[in-house]
Amino acid sequence: MNHTTTAGAEILVAGGGPAGSTAALSLAREGREVLLIEKRRENQPKVCGEFVSAEGVAVLRRLGVLEALLASGAVPITRTRLHAVSGDSFDSPLPESAGQSGLGVSRRLLDETLLAFAERAGVRILRGARLVGLSCEGSRWRARILVGGISIQASAIRILGADGRNSRVAALSGVGGSFGSSGIGMQAHLRRRVAPPDRVELLLLREGYAGLAPVETDRWCLGALLPSAGTCEDPYRRLLSSLAVHPEVRELLMDPESHLDHTAAFPVRMGWRGVTPPGLFLLGDAAGFLDPFSGQGIALALLGGEACARAALNPHPFRAVRGYREFLSRELAPRMVVAASLRQLLARPGWAEHLIRIFRQHPRIGRGVVGLTRITGSPGLGSLPRLAGRFLSP
Ligand SMILES: Cc1cc2nc3c(=O)[nH]c(=O)nc-3n(C[C@H](O)[C@H](O)[C@H](O)COP(=O)(O)OP(=O)(O)OC[C@H]3O[C@@H](n4cnc5c(N)ncnc54)[C@H](O)[C@@H]3O)c2cc1C
């Protein structure tokens, strides 16, 4: 280590994904002094299906970021098509939220735009900076951060852990959690030679599932979750062979020039974390990782960023954490329960085909089921997730 230096801030945000940037941006706009650290340098890929649901797009609009994303080519998405391996499919409009539809946008564009807005609002951003130590002394938190060869000691009144599903903030502060099944998350960009459709495809596989969303420039984003296999087989090859049953992607996959890049992350485990100490908040995936099947992870990260910023402004640390905790159990827990249950149903042999047939005969039922995984429950079927969450919240 070359040398040690010190830094101070009212609020330290660890992680510059959608959750951390949204919280930092919201706090800076309230005149707070915020330091955000992000371990990645620019342009590193992130495993994601790159579909933002309407609830997330509504937050992007509130933040004033949506226009910039659309101007850079992000693709409005209003529909989804569910495909079974038998070739049967079901089309449904996606629920809107506050007049917004969904969006196909690469994580590179989304994350960098949010960070740029945060920086413009006055957030100090350290790139290539990794949180490696955390302790609490009285009412202040002390963090140790590594940037290049330099170790920085930073102190802050509030710590916001927005550092993703393998949260270091949670580990360093001793916050446990309850995590269930795991899988391999994968992402590939494929060349798109046609104008972007306003639809995201959800491809059910014999094992796992994949989503195909148009994003800006000339790309499709293929995001997938496969169950962990005990073999050393290359997960990308495994994904390609499972996808070969779907005519929508078969042609794309057979064209060697369409494969632009791919990456995998494993294990990806679903679950949520427990109660945090006063002055420390977990948000986005660090608070709980939802099955990507629902396509709500980014929306929850954005909503969590806003809610966490509001809580962090509360001068009473206990009340702040309690209020934010209520938000999590109201929004996160119900979605996890519904997404996991739906996934389990669709994973049973023959059930996806059976359900898709029912949806085609009774589109209202199909649309109701699509609506179940949304954050903003509407009356009727849409209010079930909230009800489930009341009984099953952490
Ligand atoms: C296969 C797959 C497909 C998905 N598809 C979708 C989809 O289509 N739509 C959707 O809404 N959601 C999807 N998700 C979920 C979505 O990607 C996440 O919910 C979302 O990224 C959460 O945002 P976040 O800001 O909480 O975390 P992240 O985006 O993970 O950001 C955390 C940041 O913290 C940084 N960091 C980590 N450790 C440290 C440290 N020690 N110090 C400093 N910085 C650190 C990381 O570099 C990272 O940038 C998918 C997930 C997977 C696995």
The ligand as an SDF file (V2000), in Angstrom:
LIG
                    3D

 53 58  0  0  0  0  0  0  0  0999 V2000
  -29.4480  -12.7260  -15.0390 C   0  0  0  0  0  0  0  0  0  0  0  0
  -30.0910  -11.4890  -14.4860 C   0  0  0  0  0  0  0  0  0  0  0  0
  -31.0110  -10.8070  -15.2730 C   0  0  0  0  0  0  0  0  0  0  0  0
  -31.6540   -9.6670  -14.7660 C   0  0  0  0  0  0  0  0  0  0  0  0
  -32.5150   -9.0060  -15.5600 N   0  0  0  0  0  0  0  0  0  0  0  0
  -33.1860   -7.9290  -15.0940 C   0  0  0  0  0  0  0  0  0  0  0  0
  -34.0830   -7.2010  -15.9260 C   0  0  0  0  0  0  0  0  0  0  0  0
  -34.2430   -7.4740  -17.1150 O   0  0  0  0  0  0  0  0  0  0  0  0
  -34.7540   -6.1570  -15.3620 N   0  0  0  0  0  0  0  0  0  0  0  0
  -34.5840   -5.7960  -14.0630 C   0  0  0  0  0  0  0  0  0  0  0  0
  -35.2560   -4.8590  -13.5950 O   0  0  0  0  0  0  0  0  0  0  0  0
  -33.6880   -6.4290  -13.2640 N   0  0  0  0  0  0  0  0  0  0  0  0
  -32.9780   -7.4810  -13.7630 C   0  0  0  0  0  0  0  0  0  0  0  0
  -32.0500   -8.1030  -12.9790 N   0  0  0  0  0  0  0  0  0  0  0  0
  -31.8180   -7.5850  -11.6140 C   0  0  0  0  0  0  0  0  0  0  0  0
  -31.0100   -6.2710  -11.6630 C   0  0  0  0  0  0  0  0  0  0  0  0
  -29.8340   -6.4740  -12.3980 O   0  0  0  0  0  0  0  0  0  0  0  0
  -30.6690   -5.8220  -10.2460 C   0  0  0  0  0  0  0  0  0  0  0  0
  -31.8160   -5.9270   -9.4270 O   0  0  0  0  0  0  0  0  0  0  0  0
  -30.1420   -4.3700  -10.2380 C   0  0  0  0  0  0  0  0  0  0  0  0
  -28.9090   -4.3080  -10.9010 O   0  0  0  0  0  0  0  0  0  0  0  0
  -29.9800   -3.8870   -8.7970 C   0  0  0  0  0  0  0  0  0  0  0  0
  -29.3270   -2.6460   -8.7810 O   0  0  0  0  0  0  0  0  0  0  0  0
  -28.3820   -2.2440   -7.5380 P   0  0  0  0  0  0  0  0  0  0  0  0
  -27.9990   -0.8310   -7.7380 O   0  0  0  0  0  0  0  0  0  0  0  0
  -29.0030   -2.6660   -6.2690 O   0  0  0  0  0  0  0  0  0  0  0  0
  -27.1150   -3.2150   -7.6820 O   0  0  0  0  0  0  0  0  0  0  0  0
  -25.9880   -3.2860   -8.8000 P   0  0  0  0  0  0  0  0  0  0  0  0
  -26.5140   -2.8590  -10.1110 O   0  0  0  0  0  0  0  0  0  0  0  0
  -25.4010   -4.6510   -8.6840 O   0  0  0  0  0  0  0  0  0  0  0  0
  -24.9330   -2.2100   -8.3390 O   0  0  0  0  0  0  0  0  0  0  0  0
  -24.0820   -2.4280   -7.2440 C   0  0  0  0  0  0  0  0  0  0  0  0
  -22.8010   -1.6680   -7.4940 C   0  0  0  0  0  0  0  0  0  0  0  0
  -21.9640   -1.7600   -6.3400 O   0  0  0  0  0  0  0  0  0  0  0  0
  -20.6230   -1.9000   -6.7670 C   0  0  0  0  0  0  0  0  0  0  0  0
  -19.8730   -2.5310   -5.6730 N   0  0  0  0  0  0  0  0  0  0  0  0
  -19.9380   -3.8260   -5.2520 C   0  0  0  0  0  0  0  0  0  0  0  0
  -19.1150   -4.0270   -4.1970 N   0  0  0  0  0  0  0  0  0  0  0  0
  -18.5210   -2.8420   -3.9370 C   0  0  0  0  0  0  0  0  0  0  0  0
  -17.5710   -2.4150   -2.9720 C   0  0  0  0  0  0  0  0  0  0  0  0
  -17.0580   -3.2630   -2.0480 N   0  0  0  0  0  0  0  0  0  0  0  0
  -17.1560   -1.1180   -2.9850 N   0  0  0  0  0  0  0  0  0  0  0  0
  -17.6690   -0.2580   -3.9270 C   0  0  0  0  0  0  0  0  0  0  0  0
  -18.5760   -0.6130   -4.8670 N   0  0  0  0  0  0  0  0  0  0  0  0
  -19.0040   -1.8810   -4.8730 C   0  0  0  0  0  0  0  0  0  0  0  0
  -20.7130   -2.7650   -8.0250 C   0  0  0  0  0  0  0  0  0  0  0  0
  -19.6010   -2.5960   -8.8540 O   0  0  0  0  0  0  0  0  0  0  0  0
  -22.0100   -2.2730   -8.6530 C   0  0  0  0  0  0  0  0  0  0  0  0
  -21.8280   -1.2800   -9.6390 O   0  0  0  0  0  0  0  0  0  0  0  0
  -31.3640   -9.2220  -13.4480 C   0  0  0  0  0  0  0  0  0  0  0  0
  -30.4090   -9.9000  -12.6760 C   0  0  0  0  0  0  0  0  0  0  0  0
  -29.7750  -11.0100  -13.1840 C   0  0  0  0  0  0  0  0  0  0  0  0
  -28.7630  -11.7150  -12.3320 C   0  0  0  0  0  0  0  0  0  0  0  0
  1  2  1  0
  2  3  1  0
  2 52  2  0
  3  4  2  0
  4  5  1  0
  4 50  1  0
  5  6  2  0
  6  7  1  0
  6 13  1  0
  7  8  2  0
  7  9  1  0
  9 10  1  0
 10 11  2  0
 10 12  1  0
 12 13  2  0
 13 14  1  0
 14 15  1  0
 14 50  1  0
 15 16  1  0
 16 17  1  0
 16 18  1  0
 18 19  1  0
 18 20  1  0
 20 21  1  0
 20 22  1  0
 22 23  1  0
 23 24  1  0
 24 25  2  0
 24 26  1  0
 24 27  1  0
 27 28  1  0
 28 29  2  0
 28 30  1  0
 28 31  1  0
 31 32  1  0
 32 33  1  0
 33 34  1  0
 33 48  1  0
 34 35  1  0
 35 36  1  0
 35 46  1  0
 36 37  1  0
 36 45  1  0
 37 38  2  0
 38 39  1  0
 39 40  1  0
 39 45  2  0
 40 41  1  0
 40 42  2  0
 42 43  1  0
 43 44  2  0
 44 45  1  0
 46 47  1  0
 46 48  1  0
 48 49  1  0
 50 51  2  0
 51 52  1  0
 52 53  1  0
M  END
$$$$
